Amino acid sequence: MKSFVSNGRWAPRFTLWIGLGLYFAGLSVPVHAQKIDGIWDAAVTVNDVAVPFRLELSTDGSKANAWFFNGDERVNPSTDGLFQNGCLNLRFASYATELNAIWKDGSLSGSFDLGVANSYPFQARPHTESPELANSEGAPLIDGQWEIQVHSPKGESAWHFLVRQSGSKVSATVLRVDGDTGILSGSYNDGKFVLSHFTGERPFYVEVRSLPDQSLKIDILISKDKQSLIAYRPEVARSKGLAPPDDPTEHTRLKNPSEPLHFSFPDLGGNLVTDQDARFRGKVVLVNITGSWCPNCHDEAPFLQDLYRKYHQQGFEIVALDFEPSEQLNDPSRLRAFIKRYGIEYVYLIAGEPSQLNERIPQAVNLNAWPTTFFIGRDGLVHEIHTGFTSLASRELDSQLKSEITNSIARLLAGTAVESAAK
């Protein structure tokens, strides 16, 4: 049975939920007992593992709203929602996802649907403040920076693992070349730290154990993949001759940096836009590889919009080359919601499907991550390439990245960055 996330319409699945809601209404559940406002302790089940997260719900009549949490920050609000006759339906248009659940005996159960291929069982109960666990004493100190050893499909040898610890409680993030995982929250219990993150786009679950040699064993559940990896302190990794995490400014390069980066794609209105258009001549241009399905692109979009507003009058342009799965190319409802959510005013072009990335951008070498951004100077040449984008979860590295990007734009606008991207 098809969900409305694939076509933007209220489809038969919602009719099923209404029917179930009417069934529960027949059980004469008191209206006041169906109040769901407040914080909920929720979980989605992936690979038989429950990935816990917090969810805030509010209602106004039959209208329902929801928010997720990235650490203590409330994020990713729902765009549509109904709570009626014990049936909860929430839609998150900028991710094309939805939550369907039934209220019964004070809890919620149902599914969280992330598109046609991914549907996760969902459970939630009203939030309760749990006391410190008796067996959480003796938590090892893992605060600070680590490097996870990995052989990633993008050619990486290591990822950053950034940890902030207070007693048995930990918040952390895994930072790869394409960006970070958001804030992983959790605590120490039964000899391991259990950390998780879910804000409506991708479940992430980590178990961390301190080993006798002062390394960490990290078991990661990402979407439907499992990995068991080892992390070292950076200085230990160097002493072992292990490679550091990829430099995001070196990951992707151009075959011939003396040639302009070419693009020619339609906008959402079907109008063809190319790098030769007069609007870009003599301007500083960021060409941004993006997709509305990409969580790190969601992290990046409001920052790019702020840059556009700040520097546009000085001769600054941004061109987003958007890659979407086929169903979104046929009906780009998620992309339109993405653009609306972040108030994007810069140029957005439809470049193709993700599998067509290297075919559509043939001048790049090792272009395999969303987002990737090309910095083009007034001379029409690429001066820098930056892979990935961080979020607040990366703390100092996030602040550093945003400062570097801002400074690079300012230099290009001033004409002081004159060397094109070699390598």
N, C-alpha and C positions, 0 to 999 in steps of 0.2 A: 504494500500500500504506500502510495507516494506522499511525502511530507511537503508542506507548502514552502519549505526552505529552498527547494529546487526551482520553484517558479514564481515565488513572491506572492502566492495567493493562498487563501484559506482553503485547504484541500481536504480530502476524505479523512485523513488522520484526525483532524480537529473535530470532525463530525463524530468520530468514534469516542473522543474524550468527552464531548458534550453528552453523548448517550450514556457513558459510564457515570458522568456527573448526575444525570437524571436518575439513574439507578440508585446512587447513593442518597439522592434527595428523597427517594421513596422509603429510605430507612428512617426518615424523620430525624435527621441529625439537626440539633438546634443551631440556628443561625449564629448565635454568639459563640458556639463551640468551634466554628470554622474560621475564627480570626487567626490570620497567619502573619500579621505584622511583627517585625522584629528580626533579630539575627538567628540564623539557623546553622547548625553543624551538619554539613552535607558531605557527600562522597559520591564519586563516580567509580565504577568498577572497570578496570582495564587489566586484561590477562589474569583474571581472578584476584587482583589486588585492589583493595579499596583505596582510592586517592582522596584524602580528606581536604576540605576547603570550607571557608565561611561564605555564607550568602545572606544578604539582607533583602527582606521582602516588605512591601507596603501595599496597601489596598485603599481604593477610594470607590466605594460601591463595588461594582464588578470589575473595575479596572485594576490591574495589578502592575507593579513595578518591581525590578530587582537590580541589585548591584553585587559585584564580586569584590574581593579584597586582594590587593597586592601588598602583602605585609599589613600595615594598618590603614593604607590608603584605599578608599572606596573607588572602584573603577568599573568600566564597561557596563554602563546602564542598559537595561532592556529598552527596546524601541516600541514594542507593542506587548500587551498582556491582558489576560482575563483570569479571574478567579470566580467561578460560578458553580454552585451546586457541588462543591468539593473537588472541582476539576481546575487545575492550574495549567495555563498555557502561557509561555513567555517566548518572545521572539527577539533576537539580537541581529538586526538587519545588516550591520556593517561586517558581521562575520558569517551571515547566512546560516545561523544556528538557532535551535529552539529547545526549550525545556518543556516537557509534558509530564505532569505528575498528578496523582490523586491523593487528596487529604483523607486520612482515616486514622482514628484513634490517636490523634495528636501528632502524627508523623506524615511525611510526604514520600511517595515512591513513584517511580516512573522511568523515564529515559531522557538523556541529553543527546540530541542529534546534531552531529557536526557535518551534515551533508549526507549524500546518498549512501556512502560507503561506511560511515562510522556512526554507531549509535551505542552509547554507554548506559548501562543500568544506573539509576540515580536513587539515592536514599537521603533523607534529611530529618533531623529532629530539632526542636527548639534548643538554642545554644545554652549551655550551662558552663559556668566557670569551674573547671576541675582543679582540685588541689594538687600540689606537687606530688608526684608519684614516689612512693617509699623507695622503690628500687632505682630511682634516678640519681641517687647520690654517687659520687665518685666519677662524675662525667669528666673525661679527659679534656685538656685544653686544645682546641683545634682552631681557635680564632686566628684570622689573618689570611694570607695568600698561599695558595697551593697550585700545583700544576698537575692536571689529570693526564696520564699517558694514554694515547689513543691513536688509532689508525682510521681516520675518518674518510668518508667518500669524497670529501673536498680536498684531500691530501694533507690534512693537519696531523701533526705528531703530538700535539698537546692542546688542552683547553685550560683556561683559568678556572679555579674554584675559589671563590671569594667568600669568606666566612666572618660573620660577626656573632660573638657568643656572650651570653650573660648567664653564668651558672650552667644549668642543664638546658637552657633554651638557646636556640640557634636560628639565625636567619642567614641565608646564603644564596649564591647564584652560580650557575655554570655559564661561563662566557666563552663562546666559540667565535670563530672568525665572522660568522654571520650575525652574531648578537647574543644576548643573554636569555636566560629562561624565565626572567621575572624572579620575584623573591620566593625562595623556598623556605617555608617556616616549619618549625617543629621542635622536638626536645629529645633528651637522652633517656632511654629506658631499656632495660634488659640487655645492657652491653652494647647498644648502638644508638646513634642519632637517626630518627626517622623524620624526613623532611618532605614536604609536598607543596605543589602549586597548581592551581587551576583557576583561571579567570575567564572561562568560557570558550577558549580556543584550542588549547592542547593540555592534556593532563601530564604532570611530571611528578615522579615519586623517586626518592633517593633514600637509601640506607647507607650510613657511614659508620665504619668501624675503625678504631685506632689499633694499628698493629704494633707488635713489639719493637720493630725497627724504626718506629716513629713515622712510618708512612700511613696512608689511609687506604682502606679497601672501600670502594664506592660502587654500590649496586644501583643502577639507574634503570628506571622504567620511563621511557619516552614514548608516548602514544602507544603503539603496539610492539615496540622493540625493547629488549632487555640487554643490558651490558653490565659486566663486572670488570672494574678498572682499578688501577692503583694511582694514587696521587702522592707527590713529594713536595716538600718545600722547594721554592725556586733554586736556592743555593745548593740543595742536595741534588736536584736534577742536573744542575750544571756540573757538579763534581762527578756525576755518573756519565757525563758526556751526552746527556739527553737533550734533544732539540727543544727550544721554548715554543710557546704558542705562536702561531703565524702573526706577522706584522700585517695589520689590515691595509696598510698603504703599499704593501709589496705583493699581496696575494694575487691580484689581477694586474695584467699589463697589456700594452698594445703591441701588435705585430710591427707596426711602423709608426712611431710617435711623431714623425714629421708630416703625417697626413691627418687632416681633420677627421673627427668621428662623424660618420654619416648615419642619418636616420630618415625614414620616410614612412609615416604611419597615419592612419585616420584618428581624429578625435571622436568623442562620443556622438557628435552630430554627423559623422561621416565625412568631415572635411579633411583632406590630406594636408599634413603638416610635415615639412622637411627641414633639415639643418640649413638649407639655403634660403629659407624665408627671410625677408628683410627685417623682421622683428628681432632676429638674433644677430644681425650683422654688427660687429664692433662691440658686442655685449659680453659680459661674463655670464656663462651659462652652466648650470648644473644639469647633467643628464642622469636621471635617477632610474635605475632598474627596480621595479616594484611589483607588488601584487596585493590585492585586497585580502587574500587568504593568508598572508605572511604576517605573523605576530610582530616581528621586528620592524616591519614596514609601518605597522600601526604605531609603534614607539616613535618612529622617525617622522611621520607625516606632520604632526603639530609643530615640530621643531623647524621643518622645512618651510611651513607656512609662515612661521614667525620671521624667518630669514627673508622670505619673499617680501613681506610687508615692510621690513626694515630697510632693505637695500634695492627694491625694485626701481625707485625713482633715480637711483644712481647708475642705472644701466645693468641691472641684474635680472636674469630670467631663470626659471626652473622648467625643465621638460621631464615629465614622468613617462617612462615607457613601461606600460602596464601589461603583465602577462597573466592570463586567467585560464582556468580549465574551460573546456568546450561549452559546458552548460551556461557558464557566465558570459562567454563570448556571444552566445545566442540571445541571452537576456541578462545584461550587466546590472541587475538590481543590487547585488552586493556592492559593486564598485560605486554605483550612484550613492548608496547609503554611506559608504566609506568617505567619499568626497564631501557629502553633506555633514557628516559627523565632525570632521576636522576643519570645515570651512575653507576648503582648498580653492585657491583662486588662480594658481599657476596652471600651465598647459598639461593636460592629461591625454595621452595617446594610447590606443589599443594596439599592442605590438604582436600579440599572438598567444599561444599556449606556452606554459613553462618548458615543455620539452623542445620548443623551437628557439630557445634563448640563443644558443651559439649560431644557429642558422640565421637568425635575424640580426645579430650583432657580430658579424664575422671578423671584425678587426681586432677583437679582444682575445687574449690568451688567458686560459684558466678562469674564465668567467663562469662561476657555478654557485653563486650565493645571492640571496635576496635579503636586504637590498644591496646594491652596488652603485656607487655614484662617481661619475666622471666630472672633473672640474675643468671647464674650458675657459681659456683666457680671451681677451679682446682680439688676439691674433688668430682665433679660431682653432687653436691647438689644445690638446689635453695636457694640462700641467700636473694634475694629481689624479689618482684613482683611490677611492676608499671603499673597502668591502665591509658590509655589515653595519649595524647600529646598536648601541647599548640602550639600556633604560636606567631609571633611578636605582635599580637593584645593583648596578655595577658601581655605584657611589662615586669615588674619586675618579675612576676611569671614565665614567659617564661625563662628569664635569670636564675632564681633560679633553675628551673627544669633541664635545660641543665647542669648547674654546678653540681647539685646533681648526675645526671646520669654519668657524666664524672668522678667525684670523686669516685663514687661507682666502676666503672670499674678499675680505678687506684688502689684502695684498694684491689680488688679481684686479680688483676695481681700481686700485691706485697705480696699477701697471708696474709694481715692483717685483712680481714673480714672473720672470721672463723665460725661464727654461721649461721646455715641454717635458712631458713624462717620458723618460728614456726606459731602458730595460726591455 
